[in-house]
Amino acid sequence: MRIVGIRRDGGVEVAALSDDGTQVTVVAGLEEFWADAAAFLSHEPAGETLPAGGVEFVPPVLPGARVVCIGLNYLKHVAEGSFKDQELPPHPTLFARWTQSLTVGSAEVPVPSNEDGLDWEGEVVAYVGSTLVDATPDEALAAVVGYSTFNDLTSRRAQKLTSQWILGKNGDRSGPLGPIVPAAEVGDLRDGLRVQTRVNGETVQDASTDEMVYTVGDTLSLISHTFTLRPGDLLATGTPSGVGYGRTPPWLLQPGDVVEVEVERLGVLSNPVVANDARKA
């Protein structure tokens, strides 16, 4: 099952995308879905079926959801960046995205006016399905109801202006999400899912989720000891090595480029990069 968001009649609904991508079947309203996501994902949807070409796709994410991201979670990625000479910290580096920065596959992603380009960061997002307070790692992992492919497209110049990363990580439409795949169909990321990123067909990242330093369960557990995680919150699990700014010379996405992220069992997420004037369209 692949779960998407659709906007119609002024609201957002959650729907299941058909295997061939030509139809969607309504599952529930957005808030209704996240009130009991595990139950909705446990059986086939029985709502109205619509042609996919006639609906507007949006992220199936609550407006008030927290999007927590792990900044450095693959050893080779740490080694290729400005943190390569630092000892790996015992706890993950975490930063936040706003839900307004999220978008979907095929959406055009603009390069901000003060950037030389955008950097790609292919990764996996985990979705929390139940409330977590002071959870153990096992409890936290059991609360994950699904995963999706994600591209944490980054404005590197803005990111490096200060020690905090929020500005560089929240560009307009810079967080494309693929459909949610139920956790039962994905399995444990510690068993290793292949993560690949391609730019104009050329592979630039190729790794496995079993290379993660900080696991989903451990990280959600850590977060839950400071603030309550609620159904619909997201955890972006970090990107492997191969990003553009770590290359010599740096390689950044330009208008006209197409960037794809493919994760085993989760599918392919593809987005075109466009010029800054598309932000005003």
Phi and psi in degrees as a GROMACS rama.xvg file:
@    title "Ramachandran Plot"
@    xaxis  label "Phi"
@    yaxis  label "Psi"
@TYPE xy
-122.762  121.82  ARG-2
-103.265  130.446  ILE-3
-130.083  169.152  VAL-4
-107.985  142.223  GLY-5
-131.327  144.348  ILE-6
-108.639  125.53  ARG-7
-157.327  151.649  ARG-8
54.3217  33.8011  ASP-9
80.1475  1.47029  GLY-10
-131.711  172.352  GLY-11
-110.306  132.242  VAL-12
-120.484  157.826  GLU-13
-100.206  135.923  VAL-14
-139.909  159.39  ALA-15
-99.3876  130.844  ALA-16
-89.2654  133.606  LEU-17
-66.0457  160.791  SER-18
-58.1904  -35.2695  ASP-19
-90.8424  0.542221  ASP-20
74.95  11.6296  GLY-21
-96.3902  -13.8029  THR-22
-138.929  156.079  GLN-23
-128.014  143.315  VAL-24
-118.166  122.152  THR-25
-63.7998  133.625  VAL-26
-98.9719  -52.0642  VAL-27
-173.313  169.16  ALA-28
-65.3924  159.329  GLY-29
-58.1289  -51.1089  LEU-30
-67.5399  -37.9367  GLU-31
-62.3024  -42.5134  GLU-32
-59.7862  -49.3732  PHE-33
-74.9407  -11.2067  TRP-34
-70.7109  -23.2943  ALA-35
-158.429  62.1246  ASP-36
-60.7362  -39.1275  ALA-37
-59.2822  -39.9805  ALA-38
-67.1938  -43.3035  ALA-39
-65.6469  -31.9825  PHE-40
-81.2274  -9.16369  LEU-41
-87.8474  -8.09477  SER-42
-143.37  162.536  HIS-43
-68.9419  141.714  GLU-44
-68.4986  149.812  PRO-45
-127.521  16.5669  ALA-46
-84.509  -166.757  GLY-47
-66.0305  139.534  GLU-48
-104.035  132.806  THR-49
-129.966  151.906  LEU-50
-67.7084  132.582  PRO-51
-62.2091  -30.5767  ALA-52
-70.133  -10.5989  GLY-53
-106.168  8.13568  GLY-54
-121.789  157.716  VAL-55
-96.0559  121.337  GLU-56
-85.331  136.613  PHE-57
-139.417  161.597  VAL-58
-62.7256  137.169  PRO-59
-81.0683  56.5425  PRO-60
-122.601  132.903  VAL-61
-63.6478  140.392  LEU-62
-57.0172  -32.966  PRO-63
-92.3976  8.78228  GLY-64
-66.6682  148.329  ALA-65
-91.9382  134.291  ARG-66
-112.626  98.9333  VAL-67
-99.4893  133.58  VAL-68
-123.37  139.665  CYS-69
-89.2928  124.87  ILE-70
-79.7843  -39.1806  GLY-71
-136.849  104.979  LEU-72
-133.99  4.27154  ASN-73
-128.475  129.668  TYR-74
-57.5826  -41.0743  LEU-75
-67.25  -30.1595  LYS-76
-70.4937  -39.4128  HIS-77
-59.4346  -41.7741  VAL-78
-68.9356  -23.81  ALA-79
-90.0449  -7.45572  GLU-80
-109.502  -164.895  GLY-81
-74.9717  -2.44987  SER-82
-102.162  9.65393  PHE-83
-64.307  -24.2229  LYS-84
-97.7012  7.9787  ASP-85
-104.229  149.394  GLN-86
-71.5193  141.061  GLU-87
-63.8537  125.106  LEU-88
-70.7699  155.244  PRO-89
-71.0233  -19.4276  PRO-90
-123.224  152.03  HIS-91
-68.6778  148.071  PRO-92
-79.004  120.838  THR-93
-116.758  142.169  LEU-94
-140.624  172.532  PHE-95
-118.99  146.191  ALA-96
-112.85  153.206  ARG-97
-93.3134  149.822  TRP-98
-62.2889  -24.29  THR-99
-64.8062  -19.3651  GLN-100
-83.6143  -8.74238  SER-101
-82.8316  150.744  LEU-102
-149.627  -163.619  THR-103
-126.441  173.775  VAL-104
-60.299  147.68  GLY-105
78.3155  -12.0345  SER-106
-68.3429  142.924  ALA-107
-77.1825  131.917  GLU-108
-110.749  117.478  VAL-109
-83.8486  147.972  PRO-110
-86.6504  119.694  VAL-111
-57.4177  152.947  PRO-112
-63.4239  -27.0126  SER-113
-100.887  19.6096  ASN-114
-112.692  149.517  GLU-115
-80.3517  -10.0244  ASP-116
159.646  -177.967  GLY-117
-111.708  147.925  LEU-118
-102.261  144.591  ASP-119
-89.4901  149.259  TRP-120
-149.903  88.853  GLU-121
-74.3901  136.212  GLY-122
-163.325  -172.446  GLU-123
-117.837  139.178  VAL-124
-109.842  137.69  VAL-125
-107.67  141.866  ALA-126
-111.221  127.236  TYR-127
-80.0887  133.642  VAL-128
-111.218  -8.48237  GLY-129
-147.376  162.467  SER-130
-67.2386  135.961  THR-131
-125.028  120.911  LEU-132
-131.853  120.479  VAL-133
50.3206  44.5212  ASP-134
-79.2052  149.676  ALA-135
-76.4165  162.655  THR-136
-56.607  -38.8168  PRO-137
-67.1514  -41.9792  ASP-138
-63.1886  -40.4253  GLU-139
-65.5947  -44.2397  ALA-140
-65.1152  -37.8864  LEU-141
-65.7238  -21.64  ALA-142
-82.1156  -9.04683  ALA-143
-75.9394  123.012  VAL-144
-100.862  -15.0652  VAL-145
-170.926  170.429  GLY-146
-137.195  156.381  TYR-147
-146.033  159.693  SER-148
-70.0334  145.762  THR-149
-144.795  147.678  PHE-150
-125.636  109.779  ASN-151
-86.36  67.3485  ASP-152
-62.9512  130.479  LEU-153
-123.373  135.952  THR-154
-89.6599  96.7304  SER-155
-65.7502  -39.3827  ARG-156
-61.85  -45.7667  ARG-157
-65.4846  -37.8257  ALA-158
-61.7649  -35.9525  GLN-159
-87.7498  -2.96341  LYS-160
-64.698  -33.9707  LEU-161
-137.168  175.445  THR-162
-74.813  -15.9477  SER-163
-94.3328  143.193  GLN-164
-99.7048  -2.28167  TRP-165
-59.3164  -41.6344  ILE-166
-60.2577  -45.7329  LEU-167
-73.0839  -13.5853  GLY-168
-107.164  9.62727  LYS-169
-131.344  28.8359  ASN-170
-60.3006  155.111  GLY-171
-55.133  128.005  ASP-172
55.6297  29.2005  ARG-173
-91.0575  3.90848  SER-174
-123.917  70.4254  GLY-175
-67.3526  136.11  PRO-176
-117.276  138.704  LEU-177
-85.4821  176.317  GLY-178
-59.5493  151.738  PRO-179
-78.0779  131.13  ILE-180
-110.428  129.028  VAL-181
-54.0863  142.363  PRO-182
-57.4855  -34.499  ALA-183
-62.8415  -25.6303  ALA-184
-89.3257  -13.8338  GLU-185
-97.5657  -42.1122  VAL-186
87.8685  -163.031  GLY-187
-92.0461  125.15  ASP-188
-60.5624  -22.8652  LEU-189
-67.7207  -17.3276  ARG-190
-79.9892  -13.8209  ASP-191
97.3182  103.752  GLY-192
-110.897  137.698  LEU-193
-74.0405  132.169  ARG-194
-118.842  121.744  VAL-195
-129.998  143.829  GLN-196
-124.445  138.015  THR-197
-127.949  141.618  ARG-198
-118.795  116.23  VAL-199
51.8439  38.0626  ASN-200
88.9845  -10.8101  GLY-201
-92.845  128.349  GLU-202
-72.1388  125.701  THR-203
-117.924  -19.862  VAL-204
-135.272  138.635  GLN-205
-155.38  106.107  ASP-206
-151.448  -173.542  ALA-207
-133.015  144.908  SER-208
-66.9032  -14.6276  THR-209
-74.2032  -2.37116  ASP-210
-88.9985  -1.68671  GLU-211
-62.4692  140.011  MET-212
-80.987  -45.7922  VAL-213
-109.575  118.076  TYR-214
-79.3448  165.482  THR-215
-60.9947  -48.5913  VAL-216
-61.9799  -45.5434  GLY-217
-62.7468  -41.8528  ASP-218
-70.851  -44.3521  THR-219
-63.4944  -37.1148  LEU-220
-61.5141  -46.9437  SER-221
-57.1862  -48.5419  LEU-222
-60.5655  -41.6017  ILE-223
-66.8142  -15.6799  SER-224
-83.0552  -8.38381  HIS-225
-110.152  -47.6751  THR-226
-137.81  152.612  PHE-227
-69.7532  127.088  THR-228
-90.1532  137.883  LEU-229
-122.12  159.989  ARG-230
-54.4088  130.188  PRO-231
101.068  -12.1353  GLY-232
-68.8418  153.345  ASP-233
-121.373  147.031  LEU-234
-124.634  114.524  LEU-235
-86.7317  125.312  ALA-236
-91.1209  3.66894  THR-237
98.047  162.348  GLY-238
-113.733  150.148  THR-239
-80.9167  -176.892  PRO-240
-68.1771  164.523  SER-241
110.203  7.54314  GLY-242
-67.8697  162.641  VAL-243
-71.3653  -37.9837  GLY-244
-72.133  -16.1827  TYR-245
-84.8432  0.317495  GLY-246
-93.4063  162.952  ARG-247
-123.446  111.109  THR-248
-73.9929  165.877  PRO-249
-58.4196  147.303  PRO-250
-124.972  115.622  TRP-251
-121.877  153.257  LEU-252
-69.6285  135.035  LEU-253
-117.996  158.825  GLN-254
-51.8603  133.042  PRO-255
101.409  -19.3224  GLY-256
-74.8616  153.866  ASP-257
-122.3  126.395  VAL-258
-114.094  134.091  VAL-259
-123.511  139.611  GLU-260
-120.595  127.857  VAL-261
-122.591  126.079  GLU-262
-121.547  130.564  VAL-263
-52.3157  131.946  GLU-264
74.2463  -9.34898  ARG-265
-110.371  -22.529  LEU-266
102.219  -174.211  GLY-267
-106.595  134.695  VAL-268
-117.338  119.479  LEU-269
-124.801  134.595  SER-270
-141.859  135.876  ASN-271
-83.7665  146.68  PRO-272
-100.347  135.181  VAL-273
-128.42  171.45  VAL-274
-74.1411  164.494  ALA-275
-59.4176  -30.6957  ASN-276
-64.3385  -15.1475  ASP-277
-69.5474  -16.7684  ALA-278
-65.7955  -25.2959  ARG-279
-97.6886  -1.94325  LYS-280
